[in-house]
Every structure is written in structure tokens, then in C-alpha cells.
Amino acid sequence: MTPPLLIGIAGGSCSGKTTFARRVTALLAEHGVVSISFDSYYRPLDHLTLEERHRVNFDHPDSLDGDLLARHLGSLRDGIAIDRPRYDFATHARLPAIDRVEPTPFVLVDGILLLAFPAVVARLDRTVFIDAPQDVRLARRVARDTVERGRTEASVRAQFEATVAPMHQRFVQPSAAVAERRIGWGEDLEAQALGLVAELTAG
């Protein structure tokens, strides 16, 4: 069996990363692809009270289990299925249920902090970073969280200022340096997705 090709897609919150990842996944569907979100690998906080969990900085790399993701990617590369965790964002705990993920020709992984973990980057064959200005990312996050997550605009802006923006500058944006493909603001994401898939499936 030919080892799967592992593709990592990163970028700031509401940069267009997830939209791009979904499009690439759809374009690769006929070839065999599985999609993994780094969000599934948040560390369980069962040892903390619910109030304490809400105070955790989920925009810091320490909130994610990068070692587990790296091991899982290594297993998929070796042709071994993994048990991907399920994370409950309401309680900040891992659910008892897991998702069995079988190796496929293409494995696509996306996450805001994906490229900030050297052990994860070392297992990726292709890396992409999506750039977007801070004001655009904030406006998109306000629109998303007020509609989809029932939050107030004030709370979204407060969180963005307190943790999202500082952690982006400290960890997310610097990780763009390791990406072999960097998509700048204003570039056509559809064209970029088509180009990437053409490269991945050539030959």
C-alpha cells in the first residue's frame, strides 16, 4: 500500500481556512480522502470545575494535544487506523465515543495552530497557510459567533482582544513561515484549491 499523502492547512481564526479545507476535501473525494480537524484534539479538562474550564486560554498551543495528533498521523502513514477523539466544547471534555479513521490515499488536517507543532509538521507532506487581515478575521468571527453560537458582539470582541489576537501574533502568524504554500489575502481560494489538488493528484 502506498503511504497516504498528509496535507496540513492552517491559518488564523476565520481566515477562510476551514472553507478552503472543505473545498480541497471535496475535490479529492473521488481519490479517497479523510479529513481531520485539530479541534478534536483539545485536551480534556475533566479535572477542572466548569467555571475553571471557561477561564482556560483555548488559543494557546498548550490547550491542544499535539503529541497525540502526531502519533495518529504517523499511524495513518503506516497504514494503521486510528481512534480520533470527539471533543465536547460545551463541557470542554472528551466524549466516550470515538471515530474510527481508516487510512486513505489522502489525509487532510486543518487547524489554527497546526503548524505551531514541530512534531505534527514533521509528519505532513504538504503544508498550506491562509492569510487574512485582523480586521477581516474579527468581523467574520463576530458574524459567526453571534449567529451560530448565540454570543453577544461585545463578548466576541472581548475574547478576540484578550486571547485570539495575542495568540495569533505569538503563535499562529509565525507558524506561517514553515508553510510551503502561503495563500495571501484576496487570492482566489477556488483557484488555489484546484491548483493544489492538481499538484497532489498529478501522475
MDAnalysis code that builds the backbone (N, CA, C; Angstrom):
import MDAnalysis as mda
import numpy as np

u = mda.Universe.empty(609, n_residues=203, atom_resindex=np.repeat(np.arange(203), 3), trajectory=True)
u.add_TopologyAttr("name", ["N", "CA", "C"] * 203)
u.add_TopologyAttr("resid", np.arange(1, 204))
u.add_TopologyAttr("resname", ["MET", "THR", "PRO", "PRO", "LEU", "LEU", "ILE", "GLY", "ILE", "ALA", "GLY", "GLY", "SER", "CYS", "SER", "GLY", "LYS", "THR", "THR", "PHE", "ALA", "ARG", "ARG", "VAL", "THR", "ALA", "LEU", "LEU", "ALA", "GLU", "HIS", "GLY", "VAL", "VAL", "SER", "ILE", "SER", "PHE", "ASP", "SER", "TYR", "TYR", "ARG", "PRO", "LEU", "ASP", "HIS", "LEU", "THR", "LEU", "GLU", "GLU", "ARG", "HIS", "ARG", "VAL", "ASN", "PHE", "ASP", "HIS", "PRO", "ASP", "SER", "LEU", "ASP", "GLY", "ASP", "LEU", "LEU", "ALA", "ARG", "HIS", "LEU", "GLY", "SER", "LEU", "ARG", "ASP", "GLY", "ILE", "ALA", "ILE", "ASP", "ARG", "PRO", "ARG", "TYR", "ASP", "PHE", "ALA", "THR", "HIS", "ALA", "ARG", "LEU", "PRO", "ALA", "ILE", "ASP", "ARG", "VAL", "GLU", "PRO", "THR", "PRO", "PHE", "VAL", "LEU", "VAL", "ASP", "GLY", "ILE", "LEU", "LEU", "LEU", "ALA", "PHE", "PRO", "ALA", "VAL", "VAL", "ALA", "ARG", "LEU", "ASP", "ARG", "THR", "VAL", "PHE", "ILE", "ASP", "ALA", "PRO", "GLN", "ASP", "VAL", "ARG", "LEU", "ALA", "ARG", "ARG", "VAL", "ALA", "ARG", "ASP", "THR", "VAL", "GLU", "ARG", "GLY", "ARG", "THR", "GLU", "ALA", "SER", "VAL", "ARG", "ALA", "GLN", "PHE", "GLU", "ALA", "THR", "VAL", "ALA", "PRO", "MET", "HIS", "GLN", "ARG", "PHE", "VAL", "GLN", "PRO", "SER", "ALA", "ALA", "VAL", "ALA", "GLU", "ARG", "ARG", "ILE", "GLY", "TRP", "GLY", "GLU", "ASP", "LEU", "GLU", "ALA", "GLN", "ALA", "LEU", "GLY", "LEU", "VAL", "ALA", "GLU", "LEU", "THR", "ALA", "GLY"])
u.atoms.positions = np.array([
    [0.842, -1.192, 0.000],
    [0.000, 0.000, 0.000],
    [0.880, 1.245, 0.000],
    [0.588, 2.172, -0.902],
    [1.304, 3.439, -0.934],
    [0.917, 4.267, 0.290],
    [1.890, 4.814, 1.011],
    [1.558, 5.613, 2.195],
    [0.660, 6.786, 1.828],
    [-0.280, 7.137, 2.695],
    [-1.144, 8.291, 2.424],
    [-0.320, 9.569, 2.306],
    [-0.841, 10.515, 1.556],
    [-0.249, 11.837, 1.470],
    [-0.944, 12.709, 2.505],
    [-0.186, 13.301, 3.415],
    [-0.748, 14.076, 4.516],
    [-0.630, 15.560, 4.211],
    [-1.770, 16.244, 4.187],
    [-1.822, 17.672, 3.846],
    [-2.318, 18.459, 5.042],
    [-1.567, 19.469, 5.461],
    [-1.957, 20.306, 6.580],
    [-2.345, 21.700, 6.123],
    [-3.476, 22.191, 6.628],
    [-3.965, 23.525, 6.274],
    [-4.172, 24.324, 7.558],
    [-3.489, 25.465, 7.648],
    [-3.558, 26.297, 8.843],
    [-3.890, 27.736, 8.467],
    [-4.145, 28.534, 9.481],
    [-4.472, 29.946, 9.273],
    [-5.195, 30.469, 10.495],
    [-5.287, 31.755, 10.618],
    [-5.941, 32.351, 11.765],
    [-7.428, 32.054, 11.837],
    [-8.004, 32.311, 12.988],
    [-9.445, 32.136, 13.174],
    [-10.214, 32.982, 12.162],
    [-11.112, 32.322, 11.423],
    [-11.959, 32.974, 10.415],
    [-11.147, 33.570, 9.263],
    [-10.047, 32.922, 8.935],
    [-9.224, 33.361, 7.807],
    [-9.708, 32.781, 6.476],
    [-10.582, 31.777, 6.544],
    [-11.010, 31.062, 5.347],
    [-10.421, 29.670, 5.285],
    [-9.682, 29.303, 6.331],
    [-9.002, 28.015, 6.404],
    [-9.959, 26.833, 6.272],
    [-11.041, 26.859, 7.037],
    [-11.983, 25.738, 7.023],
    [-12.696, 25.636, 5.680],
    [-13.064, 26.767, 5.114],
    [-13.708, 26.775, 3.790],
    [-12.780, 26.171, 2.751],
    [-11.523, 26.559, 2.793],
    [-10.533, 26.035, 1.853],
    [-10.342, 24.532, 2.061],
    [-10.225, 24.110, 3.318],
    [-10.021, 22.698, 3.618],
    [-11.192, 21.847, 3.126],
    [-12.405, 22.350, 3.323],
    [-13.585, 21.604, 2.867],
    [-13.613, 21.484, 1.353],
    [-13.205, 22.543, 0.664],
    [-13.205, 22.504, -0.798],
    [-12.170, 21.519, -1.321],
    [-10.979, 21.524, -0.716],
    [-9.942, 20.579, -1.125],
    [-10.404, 19.146, -0.856],
    [-11.039, 18.937, 0.290],
    [-11.557, 17.603, 0.619],
    [-12.570, 17.148, -0.415],
    [-13.471, 18.047, -0.817],
    [-14.489, 17.699, -1.817],
    [-13.843, 17.347, -3.156],
    [-12.825, 18.093, -3.527],
    [-12.158, 17.851, -4.810],
    [-11.375, 16.541, -4.809],
    [-10.954, 16.110, -3.617],
    [-10.188, 14.861, -3.514],
    [-11.074, 13.639, -3.257],
    [-12.367, 13.860, -3.124],
    [-13.276, 12.784, -2.712],
    [-13.169, 11.550, -3.598],
    [-13.077, 11.740, -4.888],
    [-13.046, 10.597, -5.802],
    [-11.748, 9.797, -5.691],
    [-10.737, 10.391, -5.102],
    [-9.451, 9.712, -4.968],
    [-9.321, 8.976, -3.637],
    [-10.214, 9.306, -2.681],
    [-10.149, 8.721, -1.347],
    [-9.469, 9.656, -0.380],
    [-10.235, 10.283, 0.477],
    [-9.690, 11.274, 1.406],
    [-10.438, 11.218, 2.720],
    [-9.725, 11.494, 3.798],
    [-10.346, 11.654, 5.105],
    [-9.883, 12.994, 5.656],
    [-10.787, 13.676, 6.349],
    [-10.493, 14.998, 6.886],
    [-10.460, 14.935, 8.408],
    [-9.421, 15.520, 8.997],
    [-9.257, 15.537, 10.448],
    [-9.104, 16.980, 10.906],
    [-9.863, 17.354, 11.921],
    [-9.749, 18.695, 12.487],
    [-8.929, 18.637, 13.772],
    [-7.977, 19.542, 13.893],
    [-7.169, 19.620, 15.112],
    [-8.049, 19.957, 16.311],
    [-9.224, 20.540, 16.071],
    [-10.151, 20.867, 17.157],
    [-10.573, 19.631, 17.950],
    [-10.511, 18.463, 17.327],
    [-10.876, 17.230, 18.029],
    [-9.851, 16.858, 19.088],
    [-8.693, 17.507, 19.046],
    [-7.583, 17.130, 19.915],
    [-7.344, 18.117, 21.064],
    [-8.356, 18.914, 21.392],
    [-8.228, 19.738, 22.597],
    [-8.094, 18.823, 23.809],
    [-7.270, 19.258, 24.751],
    [-7.046, 18.432, 25.945],
    [-8.306, 18.404, 26.815],
    [-8.647, 17.243, 27.354],
    [-9.809, 17.164, 28.252],
    [-9.518, 17.891, 29.554],
    [-10.525, 18.570, 30.078],
    [-10.348, 19.354, 31.303],
    [-11.241, 18.843, 32.418],
    [-11.452, 17.536, 32.442],
    [-12.337, 16.931, 33.433],
    [-11.894, 17.209, 34.864],
    [-10.605, 17.467, 35.064],
    [-10.072, 17.679, 36.400],
    [-10.370, 19.082, 36.936],
    [-10.929, 19.940, 36.080],
    [-11.250, 21.304, 36.485],
    [-12.757, 21.477, 36.652],
    [-13.146, 22.438, 37.457],
    [-14.564, 22.775, 37.548],
    [-14.972, 23.457, 36.245],
    [-16.292, 23.494, 35.977],
    [-16.760, 24.105, 34.735],
    [-16.359, 25.581, 34.681],
    [-16.405, 26.247, 35.828],
    [-16.012, 27.652, 35.874],
    [-14.533, 27.808, 35.520],
    [-13.707, 26.900, 36.037],
    [-12.273, 26.951, 35.734],
    [-12.006, 26.654, 34.266],
    [-12.775, 25.754, 33.694],
    [-12.600, 25.408, 32.283],
    [-12.859, 26.610, 31.386],
    [-13.852, 27.402, 31.745],
    [-14.199, 28.561, 30.929],
    [-13.108, 29.631, 30.946],
    [-12.214, 29.550, 31.929],
    [-11.146, 30.544, 32.022],
    [-9.865, 30.108, 31.296],
    [-9.861, 28.892, 30.763],
    [-8.679, 28.377, 30.061],
    [-8.480, 29.125, 28.741],
    [-7.243, 29.392, 28.397],
    [-6.919, 30.052, 27.130],
    [-6.855, 28.996, 26.027],
    [-7.943, 28.836, 25.289],
    [-8.013, 27.815, 24.254],
    [-7.316, 28.239, 22.960],
    [-6.747, 29.427, 22.932],
    [-5.999, 29.885, 21.772],
    [-4.498, 29.654, 21.935],
    [-4.100, 29.085, 23.070],
    [-2.692, 28.782, 23.326],
    [-2.409, 27.331, 22.922],
    [-1.237, 27.047, 22.373],
    [-0.920, 25.673, 21.972],
    [-1.035, 24.645, 23.092],
    [-0.821, 25.065, 24.345],
    [-0.909, 24.111, 25.449],
    [-2.291, 23.494, 25.598],
    [-3.306, 24.109, 24.996],
    [-4.670, 23.582, 25.116],
    [-4.917, 22.400, 24.181],
    [-3.977, 22.133, 23.292],
    [-4.131, 21.077, 22.286],
    [-3.135, 19.948, 22.514],
    [-3.565, 18.724, 22.219],
    [-2.696, 17.553, 22.379],
    [-1.997, 17.264, 21.056],
    [-0.954, 18.040, 20.788],
    [-0.217, 17.875, 19.543],
    [0.496, 16.543, 19.447],
    [0.944, 16.001, 20.589],
    [1.638, 14.711, 20.574],
    [0.717, 13.599, 20.104],
    [-0.537, 13.630, 20.558],
    [-1.492, 12.597, 20.139],
    [-1.774, 12.711, 18.645],
    [-1.975, 13.942, 18.151],
    [-2.217, 14.099, 16.721],
    [-1.024, 13.610, 15.925],
    [0.192, 13.936, 16.356],
    [1.388, 13.493, 15.647],
    [1.459, 11.968, 15.602],
    [1.143, 11.314, 16.710],
    [1.143, 9.844, 16.727],
    [0.093, 9.290, 15.789],
    [-1.077, 9.904, 15.785],
    [-2.146, 9.438, 14.899],
    [-1.762, 9.590, 13.429],
    [-1.139, 10.710, 13.087],
    [-0.709, 10.905, 11.705],
    [0.359, 9.879, 11.318],
    [1.239, 9.580, 12.257],
    [2.239, 8.549, 11.996],
    [1.606, 7.192, 11.762],
    [0.572, 6.871, 12.527],
    [-0.129, 5.596, 12.347],
    [-0.794, 5.524, 10.982],
    [-1.479, 6.607, 10.589],
    [-2.140, 6.614, 9.282],
    [-1.113, 6.455, 8.161],
    [0.038, 7.103, 8.304],
    [1.086, 6.959, 7.296],
    [1.548, 5.498, 7.194],
    [1.531, 4.803, 8.327],
    [1.952, 3.398, 8.347],
    [0.825, 2.448, 7.965],
    [-0.329, 2.995, 7.578],
    [-1.442, 2.148, 7.163],
    [-2.267, 1.603, 8.302],
    [-2.173, 2.246, 9.469],
    [-2.886, 1.773, 10.654],
    [-4.028, 2.727, 10.984],
    [-5.216, 2.197, 11.206],
    [-6.376, 3.023, 11.548],
    [-6.178, 3.654, 12.934],
    [-6.840, 4.782, 13.147],
    [-6.749, 5.485, 14.434],
    [-8.140, 5.666, 15.039],
    [-8.168, 5.937, 16.329],
    [-9.404, 6.282, 17.023],
    [-9.354, 7.771, 17.336],
    [-9.936, 8.561, 16.456],
    [-9.921, 10.015, 16.631],
    [-10.876, 10.405, 17.757],
    [-10.411, 11.242, 18.688],
    [-11.288, 11.633, 19.801],
    [-12.412, 12.557, 19.345],
    [-13.443, 12.602, 20.148],
    [-14.518, 13.581, 19.968],
    [-14.482, 14.534, 21.157],
    [-14.577, 15.819, 20.868],
    [-14.473, 16.823, 21.923],
    [-15.788, 17.567, 22.070],
    [-16.219, 17.702, 23.319],
    [-17.455, 18.428, 23.626],
    [-17.083, 19.843, 24.062],
    [-17.369, 20.821, 23.208],
    [-16.983, 22.194, 23.502],
    [-17.860, 22.836, 24.583],
    [-18.987, 22.230, 24.868],
    [-19.855, 22.772, 25.914],
    [-19.280, 22.477, 27.302],
    [-18.698, 21.279, 27.457],
    [-18.156, 20.873, 28.761],
    [-16.632, 20.849, 28.778],
    [-16.014, 21.065, 27.607],
    [-14.556, 21.020, 27.474],
    [-14.008, 19.684, 27.971],
    [-14.612, 18.614, 27.459],
    [-14.190, 17.262, 27.822],
    [-14.292, 16.373, 26.586],
    [-13.535, 15.308, 26.591],
    [-13.643, 14.333, 25.512],
    [-14.818, 13.411, 25.793],
    [-15.542, 13.103, 24.731],
    [-16.687, 12.217, 24.852],
    [-16.217, 10.766, 24.871],
    [-17.008, 9.874, 25.461],
    [-16.626, 8.449, 25.466],
    [-16.528, 7.882, 24.052],
    [-17.388, 8.365, 23.161],
    [-17.381, 7.872, 21.789],
    [-16.160, 8.396, 21.037],
    [-15.672, 7.581, 20.104],
    [-14.548, 7.979, 19.252],
    [-14.949, 7.723, 17.796],
    [-14.145, 8.214, 16.881],
    [-14.381, 7.978, 15.460],
    [-13.227, 7.164, 14.897],
    [-13.552, 6.012, 14.346],
    [-12.526, 5.166, 13.725],
    [-12.178, 5.757, 12.365],
    [-10.910, 6.049, 12.141],
    [-10.464, 6.645, 10.886],
    [-9.491, 5.689, 10.217],
    [-9.864, 5.241, 9.033],
    [-9.018, 4.329, 8.264],
    [-8.093, 5.122, 7.340],
    [-6.903, 4.611, 7.057],
    [-6.003, 5.302, 6.127],
    [-6.619, 5.378, 4.728],
    [-6.452, 6.496, 4.072],
    [-6.913, 6.698, 2.705],
    [-5.760, 7.324, 1.927],
    [-5.839, 7.356, 0.598],
    [-4.731, 7.928, -0.178],
    [-4.360, 9.349, 0.231],
    [-5.367, 10.123, 0.669],
    [-5.103, 11.492, 1.107],
    [-5.698, 11.698, 2.496],
    [-4.919, 12.328, 3.362],
    [-5.382, 12.692, 4.705],
    [-5.202, 14.196, 4.847],
    [-6.299, 14.899, 5.058],
    [-6.256, 16.356, 5.173],
    [-6.497, 16.758, 6.619],
    [-5.605, 17.568, 7.165],
    [-5.688, 18.011, 8.556],
    [-5.742, 19.533, 8.574],
    [-6.674, 20.099, 9.333],
    [-6.719, 21.554, 9.424],
    [-6.786, 21.996, 10.876],
    [-6.234, 23.177, 11.124],
    [-6.250, 23.711, 12.475],
    [-5.536, 25.043, 12.545],
    [-6.019, 25.908, 13.412],
    [-5.433, 27.233, 13.562],
    [-3.960, 27.143, 13.949],
    [-3.665, 26.278, 14.919],
    [-2.308, 26.165, 15.444],
    [-1.549, 24.961, 14.894],
    [-2.034, 24.382, 13.829],
    [-1.479, 23.136, 13.298],
    [0.024, 23.221, 13.052],
    [0.470, 24.319, 12.447],
    [1.874, 24.433, 12.060],
    [2.761, 24.952, 13.185],
    [2.184, 25.133, 14.370],
    [2.959, 25.573, 15.530],
    [3.523, 24.385, 16.312],
    [3.239, 23.162, 15.845],
    [3.716, 21.947, 16.499],
    [4.721, 21.243, 15.592],
    [6.025, 21.338, 15.885],
    [7.038, 20.720, 15.029],
    [6.827, 19.229, 14.792],
    [6.359, 18.492, 15.804],
    [6.159, 17.055, 15.646],
    [5.057, 16.761, 14.633],
    [4.056, 17.642, 14.573],
    [2.975, 17.493, 13.587],
    [3.485, 17.864, 12.195],
    [4.166, 19.000, 12.107],
    [4.696, 19.459, 10.815],
    [5.609, 18.404, 10.202],
    [6.382, 17.726, 11.035],
    [7.330, 16.720, 10.549],
    [6.628, 15.559, 9.852],
    [5.355, 15.349, 10.143],
    [4.618, 14.236, 9.551],
    [3.771, 14.653, 8.348],
    [3.771, 15.934, 8.036],
    [2.967, 16.429, 6.915],
    [3.797, 16.482, 5.632],
    [3.171, 16.059, 4.529],
    [3.850, 16.097, 3.233],
    [3.663, 17.428, 2.529],
    [2.529, 18.071, 2.761],
    [2.235, 19.377, 2.173],
    [1.676, 20.275, 3.269],
    [2.047, 21.546, 3.240],
    [1.554, 22.485, 4.256],
    [1.083, 23.769, 3.585],
    [-0.062, 24.255, 4.035],
    [-0.680, 25.454, 3.472],
    [-1.052, 26.391, 4.619],
    [-0.839, 27.688, 4.415],
    [-1.261, 28.683, 5.400],
    [-2.113, 29.726, 4.702],
    [-3.290, 30.022, 5.274],
    [-4.210, 31.016, 4.723],
    [-4.067, 32.315, 5.505],
    [-3.731, 33.386, 4.812],
    [-3.580, 34.700, 5.449],
    [-4.860, 35.520, 5.309],
    [-5.154, 36.306, 6.331],
    [-6.257, 37.275, 6.261],
    [-5.981, 38.365, 7.293],
    [-6.286, 39.617, 6.977],
    [-6.043, 40.718, 7.922],
    [-6.862, 40.558, 9.203],
    [-6.365, 41.139, 10.291],
    [-7.031, 41.000, 11.578],
    [-8.437, 41.573, 11.563],
    [-8.649, 42.724, 10.911],
    [-9.986, 43.315, 10.923],
    [-10.995, 42.435, 10.196],
    [-10.550, 41.761, 9.166],
    [-11.435, 40.842, 8.432],
    [-11.760, 39.633, 9.295],
    [-10.751, 39.065, 9.945],
    [-10.969, 37.893, 10.796],
    [-11.896, 38.224, 11.966],
    [-11.732, 39.407, 12.543],
    [-12.601, 39.810, 13.648],
    [-14.041, 39.982, 13.184],
    [-14.247, 40.653, 12.058],
    [-15.601, 40.871, 11.546],
    [-16.293, 39.539, 11.250],
    [-15.560, 38.607, 10.668],
    [-16.124, 37.292, 10.360],
    [-16.454, 36.531, 11.642],
    [-15.590, 36.655, 12.648],
    [-15.821, 35.944, 13.907],
    [-17.038, 36.502, 14.625],
    [-17.205, 37.814, 14.611],
    [-18.388, 38.428, 15.214],
    [-19.647, 37.915, 14.517],
    [-19.624, 37.916, 13.180],
    [-20.789, 37.456, 12.423],
    [-21.096, 35.991, 12.709],
    [-20.056, 35.166, 12.766],
    [-20.261, 33.730, 13.006],
    [-20.765, 33.438, 14.406],
    [-20.083, 33.995, 15.415],
    [-20.394, 33.627, 16.788],
    [-21.710, 34.211, 17.292],
    [-22.103, 35.366, 16.782],
    [-23.387, 35.928, 17.214],
    [-24.551, 35.161, 16.602],
    [-24.356, 34.621, 15.405],
    [-25.438, 33.884, 14.736],
    [-25.425, 32.409, 15.110],
    [-24.253, 31.760, 15.023],
    [-24.171, 30.314, 15.199],
    [-24.001, 29.882, 16.650],
    [-23.441, 30.756, 17.484],
    [-23.124, 30.340, 18.848],
    [-23.856, 31.150, 19.913],
    [-24.750, 32.045, 19.476],
    [-25.592, 32.778, 20.407],
    [-24.866, 33.721, 21.331],
    [-23.706, 34.219, 20.917],
    [-22.930, 35.107, 21.769],
    [-23.219, 36.559, 21.441],
    [-22.923, 37.449, 22.367],
    [-23.086, 38.871, 22.098],
    [-21.851, 39.387, 21.365],
    [-22.044, 40.448, 20.614],
    [-20.902, 41.032, 19.902],
    [-19.831, 41.492, 20.876],
    [-20.255, 42.045, 22.001],
    [-19.299, 42.535, 22.993],
    [-18.418, 41.406, 23.530],
    [-19.028, 40.243, 23.787],
    [-18.250, 39.119, 24.323],
    [-17.274, 38.577, 23.292],
    [-17.688, 38.563, 22.038],
    [-16.808, 38.080, 20.970],
    [-15.605, 39.004, 20.818],
    [-15.873, 40.294, 20.825],
    [-14.782, 41.269, 20.686],
    [-13.840, 41.222, 21.896],
    [-14.403, 41.010, 23.080],
    [-13.580, 40.947, 24.282],
    [-12.644, 39.741, 24.248],
    [-13.172, 38.594, 23.828],
    [-12.340, 37.398, 23.736],
    [-11.268, 37.566, 22.668],
    [-11.645, 38.165, 21.553],
    [-10.695, 38.369, 20.462],
    [-9.522, 39.218, 20.950],
    [-9.838, 40.269, 21.685],
    [-8.789, 41.171, 22.174],
    [-7.946, 40.518, 23.261],
    [-8.585, 39.702, 24.114],
    [-7.883, 39.120, 25.260],
    [-6.982, 37.955, 24.889],
    [-7.465, 37.070, 24.005],
    [-6.679, 35.860, 23.707],
    [-6.465, 35.598, 22.221],
    [-7.494, 35.786, 21.400],
    [-7.371, 35.400, 19.992],
    [-6.277, 36.191, 19.285],
    [-6.350, 37.509, 19.366],
    [-5.363, 38.338, 18.674],
    [-3.950, 38.161, 19.237],
    [-3.756, 38.193, 20.567],
    [-2.395, 37.999, 21.095],
    [-1.789, 36.645, 20.742],
    [-2.583, 35.579, 20.819],
    [-2.065, 34.248, 20.498],
    [-1.805, 34.104, 18.996],
    [-2.595, 34.806, 18.200],
    [-2.352, 34.794, 16.757],
    [-0.978, 35.394, 16.462],
    [-0.700, 36.541, 17.080],
    [0.584, 37.204, 16.842],
    [1.749, 36.391, 17.399],
    [1.513, 35.711, 18.513],
    [2.601, 34.981, 19.165],
    [2.883, 33.619, 18.548],
    [1.816, 32.911, 18.128],
    [1.998, 31.537, 17.675],
    [1.526, 31.265, 16.245],
    [0.338, 31.773, 15.895],
    [-0.253, 31.404, 14.603],
    [0.497, 32.039, 13.437],
    [0.613, 33.367, 13.444],
    [1.256, 34.038, 12.315],
    [2.712, 33.594, 12.121],
    [3.505, 33.451, 13.188],
    [4.874, 32.966, 12.985],
    [4.941, 31.577, 12.353],
    [3.917, 30.740, 12.602],
    [3.933, 29.385, 12.047],
    [3.779, 29.378, 10.534],
    [3.346, 30.503, 9.966],
    [3.221, 30.587, 8.507],
    [4.566, 30.400, 7.826],
    [5.645, 30.671, 8.547],
    [6.990, 30.573, 7.968],
    [7.338, 29.155, 7.532],
    [6.692, 28.150, 8.131],
    [7.026, 26.767, 7.776],
    [6.155, 26.236, 6.645],
    [5.142, 26.993, 6.241],
    [4.235, 26.533, 5.183],
    [4.912, 26.624, 3.817],
    [4.777, 25.564, 3.045],
    [5.372, 25.598, 1.712],
    [4.480, 26.348, 0.725],
    [3.204, 26.480, 1.062],
    [2.268, 27.198, 0.206],
    [1.512, 28.205, 1.072],
    [1.654, 29.467, 0.764],
    [1.013, 30.521, 1.553],
    [0.049, 31.282, 0.657],
    [-1.211, 31.336, 1.061],
    [-2.248, 31.986, 0.260],
    [-2.562, 33.334, 0.881],
    [-2.284, 34.386, 0.147],
    [-2.456, 35.732, 0.659],
    [-3.886, 36.228, 0.577],
    [-4.152, 37.301, 1.297],
    [-5.472, 37.907, 1.320],
    [-5.852, 38.378, -0.086],
    [-7.058, 38.052, -0.498],
    [-7.547, 38.480, -1.798],
    [-7.313, 37.479, -2.911],
    [-6.523, 36.446, -2.646],
    [-6.310, 35.431, -3.672],
    [-7.556, 34.556, -3.812],
    [-7.769, 34.045, -5.003],
    [-8.936, 33.230, -5.313],
    [-8.778, 31.853, -4.670],
    [-9.561, 31.567, -3.608],
    [-9.429, 30.298, -2.908],
    [-9.824, 29.108, -3.778],
    [-10.805, 29.310, -4.650],
    [-11.210, 28.222, -5.544],
    [-10.070, 27.858, -6.486],
    [-9.449, 28.851, -7.067],
    [-8.333, 28.598, -7.971],
    [-7.173, 27.950, -7.226],
    [-6.935, 28.408, -5.991],
    [-5.861, 27.831, -5.185],
    [-6.158, 26.370, -4.839],
    [-7.416, 26.073, -4.528],
    [-7.798, 24.694, -4.213],
    [-7.630, 23.797, -5.433],
    [-8.072, 24.269, -6.566],
    [-7.929, 23.495, -7.800],
    [-6.463, 23.248, -8.128],
    [-5.642, 24.282, -7.931],
    [-4.214, 24.144, -8.204],
    [-3.543, 23.160, -7.279],
    [-3.890, 23.216, -5.994],
    [-3.303, 22.296, -5.028],
    [-3.681, 20.857, -5.342],
    [-4.957, 20.634, -5.628],
    [-5.414, 19.262, -5.930],
    [-4.766, 18.756, -7.218],
    [-4.589, 19.611, -8.205],
    [-3.918, 19.202, -9.428],
    [-2.492, 18.728, -9.142],
    [-1.817, 19.439, -8.242],
    [-0.463, 19.046, -7.864],
    [-0.459, 17.719, -7.106],
    [-1.424, 17.563, -6.203],
    [-1.478, 16.362, -5.372],
    [-1.790, 15.114, -6.186],
    [-2.581, 15.264, -7.222],
    [-3.032, 14.095, -7.987],
    [-2.260, 13.908, -9.296],
    [-1.293, 14.741, -9.560],
    [-0.523, 14.620, -10.805],
    [0.230, 13.286, -10.838],
    [0.129, 12.644, -11.977],
    [0.850, 11.389, -12.151],
    [0.190, 10.216, -11.459],
])
